[in-house]
Amino acid sequence: MLWKWFLYITNNESKSRHEQHFDVAFFVINTLAGIFGIFMFIIHEEPQWIPILVIEYTWALDNMRHNRP
């Protein structure tokens, strides 16, 4: 069951598919991470890595999903 979910989330199934809800979810997650990162920067007066890593990982997952033939 978990293996099928990994294949689905990374778009490595035998038939490639593009789903709009992933684009929307990644946009919302990245926007919230950006806003959170700004607040963390204001509070701590130095950049924090957690929002940057969230954005980086969702960007990488989105690229994996779109780079299928």
C-alpha positions as CSV (number, residue, x, y, z in Angstrom):
1,M,0.0,0.0,0.0
2,L,2.8,2.5,0.9
3,W,4.7,1.6,-2.2
4,K,1.7,2.4,-4.4
5,W,1.3,5.7,-2.6
6,F,5.0,6.5,-3.3
7,L,4.6,5.7,-6.9
8,Y,1.6,7.9,-7.1
9,I,3.0,10.9,-5.3
10,T,6.2,10.9,-7.4
11,N,4.2,10.1,-10.7
12,N,6.2,7.0,-11.3
13,E,3.2,4.8,-12.2
14,S,3.1,3.1,-15.6
15,K,0.8,5.9,-16.9
16,S,1.9,9.5,-16.3
17,R,-0.8,11.9,-15.2
18,H,-0.9,15.6,-14.4
19,E,-3.3,16.6,-11.7
20,Q,-4.2,20.2,-11.0
21,H,-4.8,19.7,-7.2
22,F,-1.1,19.0,-6.7
23,D,-0.2,22.4,-8.3
24,V,-2.7,24.1,-6.1
25,A,-1.4,22.3,-3.0
26,F,2.2,23.1,-3.8
27,F,1.3,26.8,-4.3
28,V,-0.5,27.0,-1.0
29,I,2.2,25.2,0.9
30,N,5.0,27.3,-0.6
31,T,3.0,30.5,0.0
32,L,2.5,29.6,3.7
33,A,6.1,28.6,4.0
34,G,7.2,32.0,2.6
35,I,4.9,33.9,4.9
36,F,6.1,31.8,7.9
37,G,9.7,32.4,6.9
38,I,9.2,36.2,6.8
39,F,7.7,36.0,10.3
40,M,10.5,33.8,11.6
41,F,13.0,36.3,10.1
42,I,11.3,39.2,11.8
43,I,11.1,37.4,15.2
44,H,14.6,35.9,15.2
45,E,16.3,38.6,13.1
46,E,18.1,36.0,11.1
47,P,17.0,33.6,8.3
48,Q,15.6,30.3,9.3
49,W,16.1,27.1,7.2
50,I,12.8,25.3,7.8
51,P,10.6,27.4,5.4
52,I,13.4,27.2,2.7
53,L,13.6,23.4,3.0
54,V,9.8,23.1,2.8
55,I,9.8,25.2,-0.4
56,E,12.8,23.2,-1.8
57,Y,11.3,19.8,-1.2
58,T,7.9,20.7,-2.6
59,W,9.6,22.2,-5.7
60,A,11.6,19.0,-6.1
61,L,8.5,16.8,-5.8
62,D,6.7,19.0,-8.3
63,N,9.6,18.7,-10.7
64,M,9.5,14.9,-10.4
65,R,5.8,14.9,-11.2
66,H,6.2,17.1,-14.3
67,N,9.3,15.6,-15.8
68,R,7.6,12.4,-17.0
69,P,7.2,11.8,-20.7
